[in-house]
Amino acid sequence: MKNQYTFLWAILCSRCFSLRFSGPGFNRCRICCLTIFLLLIYNSLPAQNFSGLQNKQLSKIQQLNTYVGTAGLEGKIEKVVVTGDWENKAALQIFYTGYENAFIQLRVLEANKEELKEVNKLTFDLSETESPLQLELLLSESMPETARKESYFLEIKLSKTRSSFTGIFYFFEFNKEWKKYINPENMVVEVKPRPIGTAASLKEEEKVIIPPRVIYPAIMQQVTLQPNATQVNSGNSGNRSIRVTPPPSNSVNRSVRVAPPPSNSGNRRAATVTTRREVPTLDGTWINKDPNTRSITKVIISNQGRTIRVFGKCSPKDCDWGEKPVSVVVAGSKYRAVYDQGSATSNLNLTLAQNSLSIQNNRTYKDNRAPLNETHTFQKNASPVLVAMPIHQVRHTGFNLALDKKEIDKGAQGPSNMGISLWEELRADVDFSYPTEITNVQLNIFPDKNPASGVYYYVPAQYNLGWNEDNGFKFRMLYGTATGSEAGNVRMAATLSPDISSKEIEFIKELLVAYLSHDPSQKLQTLRLLPLEETPQISFPAALHSQYEIPADKVSVNITSSIQDPIDVSWVSNPLIKEQMQVALLENVGIQGIMTLNPQSEDIPNQLIPVNIKLGDPYTLGRFNLRPNDWRKEKWQNKTPYPLKLKRLHMLLIEKEGNRATPFIYSWDLDGTEVPPKASVQFDDDLVPQWLDKTDKAKRIWIEYAVVNCEDCNNGVIQSITGGTTGSDVKNITFENFDVLQKTGARFLQIQVRSLQGDPKGKKLVEFPALRIGEDQKGFTTGPLYVPQGQLADFEYLLTLIMPDGQAVRADRWMKSPDLELYLGDYVLEQVFDNLPGTITENDADPTDPDDQ
């Protein structure tokens, strides 16, 4: 990776010197060079090495023996190694011999050898463990955010009892800086939008609108689906066949009006679908064309071709090689990835041509075996082939979108095939990939056959998996909820929505009015959904049936009374297939389908609307619209579970000149600023004139962003959407606090709970969010646990007392319990604390202090 950045830096710098030493081109190039230079430096540093101690052995500086009370203590501390060095914690390994029946205590000391009380003190019974002892030193949660401390020494004491003052003391150099993590909710990222194109000409003092250069955004072009090829079930209309025919060459980036087929063609009409120009792309799931291969069976490439995940032939299921970065050799065609697997290294050379991927695996071994060179060909699995879904699988309740009598009496005759495109008058300085970056409604609008009626018809742009900040993803994977012959399988359910609100309709009306202003004879009276003859049909891609082997009778679709309402989709699979689908959901491949609309018009072709189920995807998380004026004063918060990379700020305005109106978009660069989950953004709006917000021209302000790949975030999302477990009962844990706060004088009590039963599959140790208890005589609940039938609950909990002075007093041990109802009183405190705050034990008494006599 470092070599890659070095190469890019050299190329860019040579390019910079070919430019004039002034102007925006040179400045942008200079910034790119600086960025890659910093990345080069960053990539040369070890990860997770906050104080430079990672993987280092600490130097011993002293050993003391009190002699009194050390008889029988025989052993040796051989070395202490730092295995992890973070801002707020350190992981250590202590290698020792002997001391079989001793207690070991660790303290972190300051320069004056006084205890650094902000770091926890640890005690272990060596009779219950073995060398090397692995442990973590943690900074107190009670420290203020951004506070810093420094440690200089690590004290290790060996003693015969847990709380003895005497023993053998070892001192090691431990020069570490400690820093409290900033709570993401308190983190504020400053972002300065920088104008792109025409926006740079806007002045705060002049207040003059300057429309962008005349450019139509490079939106996915429209194509015509003519009779032939793939079958699509259309309900009562019989089976129709369609094939993709590209539009004329002179129609690039412009709307295509589709004329109906001749009446003798045997088909009532063709169908239209909006799609991208066919350009080979790395992203997707690639399957080895040889089903009997004993080598690589599948690769998943994601993150715009920057990440690869390889699966090799294994039994009973393929081995996951993990994720590695992809480096570009020749942009658009040749790539490279390296897997170091311990005993061997695989250098993968990838060649992309059309819709085929060739992977040459040059594998070298670290023993005496001869190197292996082999080449395999892969084909992309996520193809756009449509698979028909029998009509009996689609349930609907009172579905009726046909024109009613009142509308007909007012002159409505149904949609005309002479559709209009709202893109035709839109001006912008940047290209957009898809209309949903601007609106959730297709910008191809159908006028009524009777122009005097003033009726226009719209359809949703696409359906995406639902998500909101309060309830998260509207997707569930439930173990153990299937019954009968399906028992032991996983039921998966998703709610899909076009996300068309009343504000979205008003926004489209304003764009439509602007378009119609160029023809005084056209007036908008009503904007409504496209009338339909029959219930829409939903199909899923071939992958759902062929790759995942889910039979059609295991899939259920429920459509309510309007295509503007959410759709409920569910299916049943086995746990192995669930794991495969989970990878696709997280790797930006997802599960994709098509909704087919049969318009109430002989002239309008079938409308095909994409249906997508993805997790960490901008279309799922939605568009982040900003309120005029407010976005300058109020902080915008990332409420998603993923880090977001902010790309651009867009502002759509409509400028009126007499009776004519023109929509256009100003854009500002946000420099790809990364915003962690729960963090906020404060915009520095110096380069965005304030008067733009104060006019009635600004119709929409929004943020264009990308989702940053984050493994921990993915794990959290999967945990949140997964429930139940095969043959298990879902249980919660209740803690009843009797008088812990009164007895100890603590300000509040914190309880951490961890268990393998927190994972529905029982494989991963799950630690639940800590309970914070501030009152006695109260009950508090956490969980859930997935307890296998016939077994007891199995979990551990750890108590921490937070004292009025901010000191965090952790219990000396985790407490294991099978009881789902726990009562916290004297008995439990005595079990987990050797010395409660405010109490003195016999071993702690100082014989020279008269107060302890």
C-alpha positions in Angstrom: 0.0 0.0 0.0 2.9 2.4 0.9 4.5 1.8 -2.6 1.1 2.5 -4.2 0.8 5.9 -2.4 4.5 6.7 -3.3 3.7 6.0 -7.0 0.6 8.2 -7.0 2.4 11.0 -5.2 5.1 11.0 -7.8 2.7 11.1 -10.7 0.5 13.8 -9.2 3.5 16.0 -8.3 4.8 15.8 -11.9 1.4 16.7 -13.1 1.3 19.7 -10.7 4.5 21.1 -12.2 3.0 21.0 -15.6 0.3 23.4 -14.5 0.7 27.1 -13.9 1.8 27.9 -10.3 -1.6 29.6 -9.6 -5.3 29.1 -10.1 -7.7 26.5 -8.9 -6.2 23.7 -10.9 -2.8 24.1 -9.3 -4.3 24.5 -5.8 -6.4 21.3 -6.2 -3.4 19.4 -7.4 -1.3 20.7 -4.5 -3.9 19.6 -2.0 -4.0 16.1 -3.6 -0.2 15.8 -3.4 -0.3 16.8 0.3 -3.1 14.4 1.1 -1.3 11.4 -0.5 2.0 12.5 1.2 0.2 12.4 4.5 -1.3 9.1 3.7 2.1 7.8 2.9 3.4 8.8 6.3 0.3 7.5 8.0 0.6 4.1 6.4 4.2 3.8 7.6 3.0 3.9 11.2 1.9 0.8 13.2 -1.8 0.6 13.9 -3.2 1.0 17.5 0.2 2.3 18.8 -0.8 5.5 20.6 2.3 5.8 22.8 4.7 3.8 20.7 4.6 0.8 23.1 2.9 -1.8 20.9 4.8 -5.1 20.7 7.5 -3.8 22.9 9.1 -5.5 26.0 9.1 -3.2 29.1 12.5 -2.6 30.7 12.8 -3.8 34.4 14.5 -1.1 36.5 14.2 -2.4 40.1 13.2 -5.4 42.2 12.4 -5.0 46.0 11.7 -7.6 48.6 10.1 -6.7 52.0 11.3 -10.1 53.4 8.5 -9.9 56.0 5.6 -12.1 54.8 7.4 -13.4 51.7 8.5 -16.8 52.9 7.5 -19.4 50.3 7.2 -16.9 47.5 9.4 -18.4 44.9 9.4 -17.5 41.2 10.5 -14.9 38.6 8.9 -12.3 36.4 10.6 -13.1 33.1 9.3 -10.3 30.9 6.3 -7.9 30.3 5.2 -7.3 26.8 2.7 -4.6 25.6 0.4 -6.3 23.1 -2.0 -3.4 22.6 -1.5 0.4 23.1 -4.6 2.6 22.7 -5.5 6.0 23.9 -7.5 4.8 26.9 -6.2 1.3 27.6 -3.2 -1.0 27.3 -3.0 -4.8 26.9 -0.2 -6.6 28.5 1.3 -10.1 28.7 3.3 -11.1 31.8 5.6 -14.1 31.5 6.5 -15.7 34.7 7.7 -18.9 36.4 6.9 -20.1 39.9 4.6 -18.1 42.1 2.0 -21.0 41.9 0.1 -19.9 45.0 0.7 -16.2 45.0 -1.4 -13.2 44.2 -0.2 -10.6 41.7 -1.2 -7.0 41.8 -0.5 -4.3 39.2 -0.5 -0.6 39.6 0.4 2.2 37.2 2.6 4.9 38.7 3.4 8.5 37.9 6.9 10.1 37.8 7.0 10.4 41.6 6.0 6.7 41.9 2.6 7.7 43.3 -0.3 5.6 42.0 -2.0 7.0 38.9 -5.5 6.6 40.3 -7.2 7.2 36.9 -6.0 3.8 35.7 -7.5 0.7 37.3 -5.6 -1.5 39.8 -5.7 -5.3 39.0 -5.3 -8.3 41.2 -5.1 -12.0 40.1 -4.9 -15.3 41.9 -2.0 -17.1 40.1 -3.3 -20.4 41.3 -6.2 -20.0 38.9 -4.2 -19.0 35.8 -1.0 -19.7 34.0 1.9 -17.9 32.2 1.6 -15.7 30.2 -1.0 -13.7 32.2 -3.0 -11.5 29.8 -4.7 -8.4 31.1 -5.9 -4.9 30.2 -5.3 -1.7 32.0 -8.2 0.8 31.6 -8.5 4.5 32.0 -11.4 5.6 34.3 -14.7 6.4 32.6 -15.1 9.2 35.1 -12.3 11.3 33.5 -13.3 14.4 31.6 -13.3 14.0 27.8 -10.0 14.9 26.1 -8.2 14.8 29.5 -4.6 13.5 29.4 -2.5 11.7 31.9 1.0 10.2 31.8 2.4 7.1 33.4 6.1 6.4 34.0 6.3 3.1 35.8 4.4 -0.2 36.2 4.5 -1.8 39.6 4.0 -5.6 39.9 3.6 -7.0 43.5 3.7 -10.7 44.4 2.2 -11.5 47.8 0.8 -14.4 49.8 -2.6 -12.9 50.3 -4.8 -10.7 48.1 -4.6 -7.6 50.2 -1.2 -8.0 51.9 1.1 -4.9 52.2 4.2 -7.0 52.0 5.7 -9.0 49.1 8.1 -8.9 46.2 7.9 -5.7 44.1 9.0 -5.4 40.4 9.2 -2.0 38.7 9.2 -1.6 34.9 9.4 1.5 32.7 6.0 2.3 31.4 6.1 5.6 29.6 2.6 5.8 28.3 0.3 8.7 27.5 -3.4 8.2 28.5 -6.2 10.1 26.8 -10.0 9.8 27.4 -11.9 9.0 24.3 -14.3 11.7 23.1 -17.9 10.6 23.4 -19.0 10.6 19.7 -22.2 12.4 20.7 -20.0 15.3 21.9 -17.7 15.3 18.9 -18.1 18.2 16.5 -16.5 18.1 13.0 -16.0 21.4 11.3 -16.7 21.4 7.6 -16.1 24.3 5.2 -18.1 23.9 1.9 -16.0 25.1 -1.0 -17.8 26.2 -4.2 -17.8 24.1 -7.4 -18.1 25.8 -10.8 -20.6 28.6 -10.9 -21.1 28.7 -7.2 -17.6 30.3 -6.9 -19.0 33.4 -8.7 -21.7 34.1 -6.2 -21.0 37.1 -3.9 -22.6 37.8 -0.5 -22.8 41.5 -1.2 -24.1 41.4 -4.8 -27.0 39.0 -4.4 -27.1 38.1 -8.1 -28.2 34.7 -9.3 -25.8 33.3 -11.9 -27.3 30.1 -13.5 -24.8 27.3 -13.9 -23.3 26.5 -17.3 -25.9 24.8 -19.6 -25.3 21.1 -18.8 -27.8 18.3 -18.3 -26.8 16.0 -15.4 -25.4 12.7 -16.7 -28.3 10.7 -15.3 -28.8 7.1 -16.1 -30.2 7.1 -19.6 -33.5 5.5 -20.5 -33.8 2.4 -22.5 -36.6 0.6 -24.3 -37.6 -3.0 -23.5 -39.0 -4.5 -26.7 -40.8 -7.8 -27.1 -38.5 -10.8 -27.0 -36.2 -12.7 -24.6 -36.7 -12.9 -20.8 -40.2 -13.8 -19.5 -42.0 -11.5 -17.0 -45.3 -12.4 -15.4 -47.8 -9.7 -15.8 -50.8 -11.2 -14.2 -54.0 -11.1 -16.2 -52.3 -9.7 -19.2 -50.5 -12.9 -20.0 -46.8 -13.4 -20.3 -44.9 -10.7 -22.1 -41.3 -10.9 -23.2 -38.8 -8.1 -23.2 -35.3 -7.4 -24.3 -33.1 -4.3 -23.7 -32.5 -2.1 -26.7 -30.1 0.9 -26.3 -31.4 4.3 -27.2 -30.2 6.2 -30.3 -26.7 7.6 -30.0 -27.9 11.2 -30.1 -30.1 10.7 -27.0 -27.3 10.5 -24.5 -28.1 12.2 -21.2 -31.6 13.2 -22.5 -35.0 11.8 -22.0 -36.2 9.2 -24.5 -39.9 9.2 -25.5 -41.1 5.8 -26.2 -43.7 5.3 -28.9 -46.1 2.4 -28.6 -45.5 -0.6 -30.8 -47.7 -1.2 -33.8 -51.1 -2.6 -33.1 -50.3 -5.8 -35.0 -47.2 -6.5 -33.0 -49.0 -9.0 -30.8 -48.1 -7.1 -27.7 -50.0 -4.2 -26.3 -47.0 -2.1 -25.5 -43.3 -2.2 -24.8 -41.8 -1.6 -21.4 -39.4 1.1 -20.2 -36.8 0.9 -17.5 -34.2 3.4 -16.4 -30.7 1.8 -16.2 -27.0 2.7 -16.3 -24.9 2.5 -19.5 -23.4 -0.9 -19.6 -19.9 -0.4 -18.2 -17.9 -3.3 -16.7 -17.5 -2.8 -13.0 -15.5 -4.7 -10.4 -18.1 -4.5 -7.6 -20.2 -7.5 -7.1 -20.1 -11.3 -6.4 -18.0 -13.3 -8.9 -18.5 -17.0 -9.2 -15.9 -19.4 -10.6 -17.1 -20.7 -14.0 -15.8 -24.1 -13.0 -18.3 -25.5 -10.5 -15.8 -28.4 -9.6 -12.9 -26.2 -8.9 -10.7 -27.1 -5.9 -9.3 -23.6 -5.7 -11.0 -20.2 -5.4 -14.8 -20.6 -5.7 -16.1 -17.0 -5.2 -14.8 -13.5 -4.7 -16.8 -10.5 -3.5 -15.5 -7.1 -4.6 -16.9 -3.9 -3.0 -16.2 -0.3 -1.9 -15.8 0.9 -5.5 -13.3 -1.8 -6.4 -11.1 -1.2 -3.3 -11.9 -4.3 -1.2 -11.8 -8.0 -2.1 -13.0 -11.0 -0.1 -12.0 -14.4 -1.3 -13.6 -17.8 -0.6 -11.7 -21.1 -1.2 -12.9 -24.6 -1.7 -13.4 -26.3 1.7 -15.8 -28.8 3.4 -18.5 -28.5 4.6 -18.5 -24.9 3.5 -16.0 -22.7 1.6 -13.2 -21.1 3.6 -13.3 -17.3 4.0 -9.9 -15.8 3.3 -11.0 -12.5 4.7 -10.9 -9.0 3.3 -7.8 -7.3 1.6 -7.3 -4.1 -0.2 -7.2 -4.0 -4.0 -4.5 -2.0 -5.8 -5.0 -0.6 -9.3 -2.4 -1.7 -11.9 -4.3 -0.4 -15.0 -7.4 1.7 -14.3 -10.5 -0.1 -15.5 -8.9 -3.4 -16.4 -6.0 -4.7 -14.2 -5.9 -5.0 -10.4 -3.9 -6.8 -7.7 -4.4 -8.2 -4.2 -2.1 -10.1 -1.9 -3.1 -12.7 0.7 -0.4 -13.7 3.3 -1.8 -16.9 4.9 1.1 -17.8 7.1 2.5 -20.9 5.3 1.9 -19.4 1.8 1.4 -16.1 0.0 -1.1 -15.7 -2.8 -0.6 -12.9 -5.3 -3.8 -12.4 -7.1 -3.7 -10.6 -10.5 -7.2 -9.6 -11.6 -8.2 -8.7 -15.2 -11.6 -7.3 -16.0 -12.9 -7.7 -19.5 -16.6 -7.1 -20.4 -18.6 -9.1 -17.9 -15.8 -11.6 -17.2 -13.1 -11.5 -14.5 -9.9 -13.5 -14.8 -7.8 -14.2 -11.7 -4.3 -15.4 -11.9 -3.2 -16.9 -8.5 0.6 -16.9 -8.1 1.0 -18.9 -4.8 4.4 -19.2 -3.2 5.0 -21.4 -0.1 7.4 -20.8 2.8 8.5 -24.4 2.9 10.1 -26.4 0.2 7.0 -26.9 -2.0 7.1 -25.6 -5.6 5.1 -22.5 -6.3 1.6 -22.8 -7.8 0.4 -20.7 -10.8 -3.2 -21.1 -11.9 -5.7 -18.9 -13.7 -9.5 -19.1 -13.2 -12.4 -17.3 -14.9 -15.3 -15.8 -13.0 -18.7 -14.5 -14.0 -20.7 -11.9 -12.0 -23.5 -13.5 -10.1 -25.7 -10.5 -9.5 -27.2 -10.3 -13.0 -30.2 -8.2 -13.9 -32.1 -11.2 -15.3 -35.7 -11.1 -14.1 -37.4 -14.0 -12.4 -41.1 -14.2 -12.5 -43.0 -14.5 -9.2 -46.4 -16.3 -9.5 -49.3 -14.0 -8.8 -50.6 -16.1 -5.9 -47.6 -15.1 -3.9 -48.5 -11.4 -3.9 -51.1 -10.5 -1.2 -52.9 -7.2 -1.4 -55.7 -5.5 0.5 -58.2 -3.4 -1.5 -55.6 -2.4 -4.1 -57.2 0.1 -6.5 -55.4 2.9 -8.2 -57.6 3.3 -11.3 -59.1 6.7 -12.2 -62.3 7.1 -10.2 -65.6 8.6 -11.5 -65.0 12.1 -10.0 -61.6 12.4 -11.8 -63.2 11.3 -15.1 -66.1 13.7 -14.7 -63.5 16.5 -14.4 -62.0 15.6 -17.8 -59.2 13.1 -16.9 -58.8 10.5 -19.6 -55.7 8.7 -18.4 -52.0 9.1 -19.0 -50.6 9.9 -22.4 -47.5 8.1 -23.7 -45.9 11.5 -24.5 -44.1 11.7 -21.2 -42.0 14.7 -20.2 -38.6 14.7 -18.5 -38.0 17.2 -15.8 -34.2 16.9 -16.5 -34.6 18.7 -19.8 -34.4 22.2 -18.2 -32.2 21.4 -15.2 -28.8 23.0 -15.1 -25.9 21.9 -12.9 -22.1 22.0 -12.6 -21.8 18.4 -11.6 -23.2 15.1 -12.9 -25.5 12.9 -10.8 -25.5 9.2 -11.0 -29.3 8.6 -10.4 -32.4 10.7 -9.9 -32.8 9.5 -6.3 -29.8 11.6 -5.4 -32.2 14.5 -5.9 -35.7 13.1 -5.4 -37.5 9.9 -4.7 -40.0 10.3 -7.6 -39.1 9.4 -11.2 -38.6 12.6 -13.1 -40.3 11.2 -16.2 -43.9 12.6 -15.7 -46.9 11.6 -17.8 -49.4 14.2 -18.8 -53.1 13.3 -19.2 -54.4 12.6 -22.7 -56.7 15.6 -22.2 -54.2 18.6 -21.8 -57.1 20.8 -20.5 -57.6 18.6 -17.5 -54.3 19.7 -15.9 -53.7 16.2 -14.5 -50.2 14.7 -14.4 -49.0 11.3 -13.2 -45.9 10.1 -11.4 -44.4 6.9 -10.2 -41.8 6.1 -7.5 -38.2 6.1 -8.5 -37.3 2.9 -6.5 -38.1 1.0 -3.4 -35.4 0.6 -0.7 -35.1 -1.1 2.6 -36.6 1.1 5.3 -34.5 2.7 8.0 -35.0 5.5 10.6 -32.9 6.8 13.5 -35.4 5.6 16.1 -36.1 2.0 15.0 -33.1 1.2 12.8 -33.3 -1.0 9.8 -36.7 -2.5 9.0 -35.2 -5.9 8.4 -35.2 -8.9 10.8 -33.5 -12.3 10.7 -35.3 -14.5 13.2 -34.0 -17.8 14.3 -36.4 -20.4 15.7 -39.6 -18.7 14.6 -40.4 -21.1 11.8 -42.7 -24.1 12.8 -43.5 -27.5 11.4 -41.3 -28.7 8.6 -39.5 -25.3 8.6 -38.4 -25.6 12.3 -34.7 -24.8 12.7 -34.7 -22.4 9.7 -34.4 -18.6 9.7 -37.2 -16.3 8.8 -36.1 -13.1 7.1 -38.5 -10.1 6.7 -38.0 -6.7 5.2 -40.1 -3.6 4.8 -39.4 -1.7 1.6 -40.5 1.9 1.0 -40.5 4.5 -1.9 -40.2 7.2 0.9 -42.5 9.6 -0.9 -43.8 12.2 1.6 -46.1 15.1 1.1 -43.0 17.4 1.0 -41.6 15.2 -1.8 -44.8 15.7 -3.8 -44.7 19.4 -3.3 -41.0 19.5 -4.4 -41.9 17.6 -7.6 -44.9 20.0 -8.2 -42.5 23.0 -8.1 -40.2 21.3 -10.6 -43.1 20.5 -12.9 -44.5 24.0 -12.7 -41.1 25.3 -13.7 -41.1 23.0 -16.7 -44.6 23.9 -17.7 -43.8 27.6 -17.5 -42.2 27.3 -20.9 -45.6 26.5 -22.5 -48.3 28.9 -21.3 -51.0 26.5 -22.6 -50.1 23.9 -19.9 -51.2 24.3 -16.3 -50.9 21.9 -13.4 -54.1 21.2 -11.6 -53.5 17.7 -10.1 -50.4 15.6 -9.6 -51.3 12.0 -8.7 -49.9 8.4 -8.9 -50.0 6.6 -12.2 -53.4 4.7 -12.4 -53.0 1.0 -12.7 -55.1 -1.8 -14.2 -54.0 -4.5 -11.8 -51.9 -5.2 -8.7 -48.2 -4.6 -9.2 -46.0 -7.7 -9.6 -42.7 -8.1 -7.7 -39.8 -10.2 -9.0 -36.5 -11.0 -7.5 -33.2 -11.6 -9.4 -32.0 -15.0 -10.3 -29.6 -15.0 -7.3 -32.5 -15.4 -4.9 -33.6 -18.6 -6.6 -30.4 -20.0 -8.1 -27.6 -18.9 -5.8 -29.6 -19.1 -2.5 -31.9 -22.0 -3.6 -35.0 -20.4 -2.0 -38.1 -21.9 -3.5 -40.8 -19.6 -4.7 -43.3 -21.0 -2.2 -41.0 -19.8 0.6 -41.3 -16.1 -0.5 -44.2 -13.9 0.5 -44.9 -10.3 -0.7 -47.6 -8.1 0.8 -48.7 -4.9 -1.1 -51.2 -2.6 0.6 -53.6 -0.3 -1.2 -51.1 2.0 -2.8 -47.7 1.8 -4.5 -46.8 4.8 -2.4 -47.1 2.6 0.8 -44.4 0.3 2.1 -44.1 -3.3 0.8 -43.5 -6.3 3.2 -41.4 -9.1 1.9 -40.4 -12.2 3.8 -38.9 -15.6 3.1 -37.5 -18.7 4.9 -34.0 -20.0 4.5 -31.6 -22.3 6.4 -28.9 -20.8 8.6 -26.1 -21.5 6.0 -28.0 -19.6 3.3 -28.7 -16.8 5.8 -24.9 -16.4 6.3 -24.4 -16.1 2.5 -27.1 -13.6 2.1 -25.8 -11.6 5.1 -22.5 -11.2 3.2 -24.3 -9.9 0.2 -26.3 -7.4 2.3 -23.2 -6.0 3.8 -21.0 -6.0 0.7 -23.2 -3.5 -1.3 -24.5 -6.4 -3.5 -27.7 -6.8 -1.7 -30.9 -8.5 -2.8 -32.4 -6.8 -5.8 -35.7 -7.1 -7.6 -38.2 -5.3 -9.9 -41.7 -4.0 -9.4 -43.7 -4.1 -12.6 -46.6 -1.6 -13.0 -49.3 -2.2 -15.5 -50.6 1.4 -16.3 -54.3 2.1 -17.0 -53.5 3.1 -20.6 -53.1 1.3 -23.9 -50.3 3.6 -24.8 -48.0 3.5 -21.8 -45.4 0.8 -21.5 -45.1 -1.2 -18.3 -43.1 0.7 -15.7 -40.2 -1.3 -14.1 -39.1 0.1 -10.7 -36.0 -1.2 -8.9 -36.5 -2.8 -5.5 -33.3 -3.0 -3.3 -32.5 -4.6 0.0 -29.1 -3.4 1.3 -27.8 -2.3 4.7 -24.9 0.2 4.6 -26.2 2.0 1.5 -27.0 5.7 0.9 -30.3 4.8 -0.7 -31.3 2.8 2.4 -30.2 5.5 4.8 -31.9 8.1 2.7 -31.2 11.7 1.6 -30.1 14.1 4.3 -32.1 17.3 3.6 -31.1 20.5 5.4 -33.5 23.3 6.4 -32.7 26.7 4.9 -31.0 29.0 7.3 -31.1 26.4 10.1 -28.2 24.3 8.7 -25.9 27.3 9.2 -26.7 27.7 12.9 -27.7 24.2 14.0 -25.3 21.3 14.0 -26.1 18.4 11.7 -25.7 15.0 13.4 -24.9 11.6 11.8 -27.6 9.5 13.4 -26.8 6.4 11.2 -24.8 3.4 12.6 -22.0 4.0 10.0 -19.3 6.6 9.5 -20.2 8.8 6.6 -17.9 10.5 4.1 -19.4 13.9 3.1 -18.8 14.6 -0.5 -20.9 17.6 -1.6 -23.5 20.1 -0.5 -26.1 20.8 -3.1 -28.7 23.5 -3.3 -31.5 23.4 -5.9 -33.1 26.7 -6.8 -35.7 27.8 -9.3 -35.0 31.2 -11.0 -38.0 33.0 -12.6 -37.5 35.3 -15.6 -40.9 36.8 -16.4 -43.3 33.9 -16.9 -40.5 31.3 -17.4 -38.8 29.4 -14.6 -35.5 27.4 -14.7 -34.3 24.9 -12.1 -30.6 24.6 -11.4 -28.2 23.2 -8.8 -25.3 24.9 -7.1 -22.8 22.6 -5.5 -20.0 22.9 -2.8 -17.2 20.4 -2.2 -17.1 18.9 1.4 -13.7 17.4 0.9 -14.8 13.9 1.7 -14.9 14.7 5.5 -15.5 11.6 7.5 -18.1 11.9 10.3 -18.3 9.0 12.9 -21.7 7.7 14.1 -23.4 10.1 16.5 -20.9 12.9 15.8 -22.1 16.3 14.6 -21.1 18.7 11.9 -20.7 22.4 12.2 -20.7 24.0 8.7 -18.4 27.0 8.1 -20.7 28.8 5.6 -18.4 31.7 4.6 -18.3 30.6 1.0 -22.1 30.0 0.8 -23.9 33.3 0.5 -26.6 33.6 3.1 -29.1 35.4 0.9 -29.5 32.1 -1.1 -31.5 30.7 1.9 -33.5 33.8 2.4 -35.1 33.8 -1.0 -38.0 31.7 -2.1 -35.7 30.2 -4.7 -34.0 27.5 -2.6 -36.3 24.5 -2.9 -34.0 21.8 -1.6 -30.6 21.7 0.3 -29.0 18.3 0.8 -25.8 16.4 1.5 -24.3 14.0 -0.9 -22.3 11.3 1.0 -20.9 7.8 0.9 -21.0 5.1 3.5 -17.6 4.2 5.0 -17.0 0.4 5.3 -16.8 -0.4 9.0 -16.6 -4.0 10.3 -17.5 -3.1 13.8 -20.5 -1.2 12.5 -21.6 -4.1 10.4 -21.4 -6.4 13.4 -23.5 -4.0 15.4 -26.1 -3.8 12.7 -26.3 -7.6 12.3 -26.7 -7.9 16.0 -29.5 -5.4 16.0 -31.5 -7.1 13.3 -30.9 -10.7 14.4 -33.3 -12.3 16.9 -34.2 -15.7 18.3 -32.2 -18.8 18.1 -33.0 -22.3 17.1 -34.8 -24.1 20.0 -34.2 -21.2 22.3 -36.1 -19.0 24.7 -35.6 -15.3 24.7 -34.9 -14.0 28.3 -34.0 -10.8 29.9 -31.9 -10.3 33.1 -33.3 -8.1 36.0 -31.1 -6.6 38.7 -32.8 -5.4 41.9 -30.7 -2.9 43.8 -31.4 -3.0 47.5 -29.2 -0.6 49.3 -25.8 -0.7 47.5 -25.6 3.1 47.1 -26.5 3.8 50.7 -24.0 1.2 52.0 -21.0 2.2 49.9 -21.7 6.0 49.6 -21.4 5.6 45.8 -23.0 8.2 43.5 -24.1 5.5 41.1 -23.5 1.8 40.3 -22.5 0.5 36.9 -23.2 -3.1 35.8 -21.6 -4.7 32.8 -23.1 -8.0 31.5 -21.5 -10.4 29.0 -22.5 -13.8 27.7 -22.3 -16.1 24.7 -26.0 -16.4 25.0 -26.2 -12.8 23.9 -25.4 -14.1 20.4 -28.4 -16.0 18.9 -25.9 -18.5 17.5 -24.0 -18.8 20.8 -20.6 -18.3 19.1 -19.7 -14.7 19.9 -19.2 -13.2 23.4 -21.6 -10.3 23.6 -21.2 -7.5 26.1 -24.4 -5.5 26.6 -24.5 -1.8 27.1 -23.7 -1.0 30.7 -26.5 -0.4 33.2 -26.2 2.8 35.2 -28.1 2.7 38.5 -28.5 5.9 40.4 -31.2 4.8 42.9 -31.6 2.1 45.6 -34.7 -0.1 45.8 -35.1 -0.1 42.0 -35.1 -2.8 39.3 -33.2 -2.6 36.0 -33.3 -4.9 33.0 -30.8 -5.8 30.3 -30.5 -8.5 27.6 -31.8 -10.3 25.7 -30.3 -13.8 26.2 -31.1 -16.6 23.9 -31.2 -19.6 26.3 -31.4 -23.1 24.6 -34.4 -25.1 25.7 -33.6 -27.3 28.6 -30.6 -25.3 29.7 -30.0 -22.5 32.3 -29.0 -19.0 31.6 -25.3 -18.5 31.6 -23.8 -15.0 31.9 -21.3 -12.9 33.9 -21.6 -9.5 35.4 -19.2 -6.9 36.8 -20.0 -4.2 39.3 -18.3 -0.8 39.3 -19.0 1.9 42.0 -18.6 5.5 40.9 -17.8 7.6 44.0 -18.7 11.2 44.6 -15.1 12.3 43.8 -15.3 10.6 40.4 -13.2 7.6 41.4 -14.3 4.3 39.7 -14.0 1.3 42.0 -14.3 -1.9 40.0 -15.2 -5.2 41.6 -12.2 -7.6 42.0 -13.9 -10.3 39.8 -16.7 -11.0 37.3 -19.6 -12.9 38.9 -21.1 -15.8 37.1 -24.8 -16.5 37.5 -27.6 -18.8 36.0 -30.3 -16.7 37.7 -32.3 -14.2 35.6 -33.3 -12.2 38.7 -30.5 -10.9 40.8 -30.7 -9.0 44.1 -27.8 -6.7 44.8 -27.1 -6.5 48.6 -24.5 -7.3 51.2 -24.1 -10.9 50.1 -23.2 -10.0 46.5 -21.0 -7.1 47.5 -18.9 -9.4 49.8 -18.6 -11.9 47.0 -17.2 -9.5 44.4 -15.4 -6.8 46.4 -12.4 -7.6 48.7 -12.5 -4.1 50.1 -15.7 -2.1 49.9 -15.2 1.7 50.0 -15.3 3.0 53.5 -14.5 -0.3 55.2 -11.2 -1.7 56.6 -10.3 -5.3 56.7 -8.0 -7.0 59.1 -5.3 -7.4 56.4 -5.6 -3.7 55.5 -5.1 -2.4 59.1 -1.9 -0.4 59.7 -0.5 -1.4 63.1 1.3 1.9 63.4 -1.9 3.9 63.1 -3.8 4.3 66.4 -7.1 4.7 64.5 -6.7 1.1 63.3 -6.0 -0.4 66.7 
